[in-house]
């Protein structure tokens, strides 16, 4: 059975196709002043109710025995 070997030209072609796809997937769109009201709508927030989010974080940290950033490693015992 023959081994499938990719040449340097094939690798370059694959790299060009992938990079072109990444650049086409990205875009920079200027937000017009009349569109900012739509984006500032509370429904667009990650946590639309900040009081409920604070209460949920308080309960989480009370159960975990830790406080601070939710993304940090370790707990209240001092271990990582």
C-alpha positions as CSV (number, residue, x, y, z in Angstrom):
1,X,0.0,0.0,0.0
2,X,1.3,3.4,-1.0
3,X,1.9,6.0,1.7
4,X,0.1,9.3,1.2
5,X,2.7,12.0,1.3
6,X,1.9,15.7,0.9
7,X,4.4,17.8,-0.9
8,X,5.5,21.3,0.1
9,X,3.3,22.8,-2.5
10,X,0.3,21.0,-1.2
11,X,1.0,22.2,2.4
12,X,1.3,25.7,1.1
13,X,-2.0,25.4,-0.7
14,X,-3.7,24.1,2.4
15,X,-2.3,26.9,4.5
16,X,-3.4,29.5,1.9
17,X,-6.9,28.1,1.8
18,X,-7.2,28.0,5.6
19,X,-5.9,31.5,6.1
20,X,-8.2,32.8,3.4
21,X,-11.1,31.2,5.1
22,X,-10.2,32.7,8.4
23,X,-9.9,36.2,6.9
24,X,-13.2,35.8,5.1
25,X,-14.9,34.7,8.4
26,X,-13.8,37.9,10.2
27,X,-15.2,41.3,9.5
28,X,-15.1,44.7,11.0
29,X,-18.4,46.4,10.9
30,X,-18.8,50.0,12.0
31,X,-21.8,50.5,14.3
32,X,-23.9,53.4,13.1
33,X,-25.2,55.8,15.8
34,X,-28.8,54.8,15.2
35,X,-27.9,51.1,15.7
36,X,-26.4,51.6,19.1
37,X,-29.8,51.8,20.8
38,X,-30.5,48.3,19.6
39,X,-27.2,47.0,20.9
40,X,-27.7,48.7,24.2
41,X,-31.0,46.9,24.8
42,X,-30.9,45.0,28.1
43,X,-31.8,41.7,26.3
44,X,-28.4,41.9,24.6
45,X,-26.6,41.7,28.0
46,X,-24.9,38.4,29.1
47,X,-26.7,38.7,32.5
48,X,-29.9,40.8,32.0
49,X,-30.6,40.9,35.7
50,X,-27.5,41.9,37.7
51,X,-29.1,41.4,41.1
52,X,-30.0,37.8,40.2
53,X,-26.4,37.3,38.9
54,X,-24.9,38.6,42.1
55,X,-27.2,36.4,44.2
56,X,-26.2,33.3,42.0
57,X,-22.5,34.1,42.4
58,X,-22.9,34.6,46.2
59,X,-24.6,31.2,46.5
60,X,-21.9,29.6,44.3
61,X,-19.0,31.0,46.3
62,X,-20.8,30.1,49.6
63,X,-21.1,26.5,48.5
64,X,-17.6,26.3,47.1
65,X,-16.0,27.9,50.1
66,X,-14.1,30.3,47.9
67,X,-14.4,33.9,46.6
68,X,-13.0,35.9,43.8
69,X,-12.9,35.2,40.2
70,X,-15.1,32.3,39.0
71,X,-12.4,31.3,36.5
72,X,-9.5,30.9,38.9
73,X,-8.2,27.5,40.0
74,X,-8.2,26.3,43.5
75,X,-10.7,26.6,46.3
76,X,-11.0,27.9,49.8
77,X,-8.6,25.3,51.2
78,X,-5.5,26.9,49.5
79,X,-4.8,24.1,47.1
80,X,-4.6,24.5,43.4
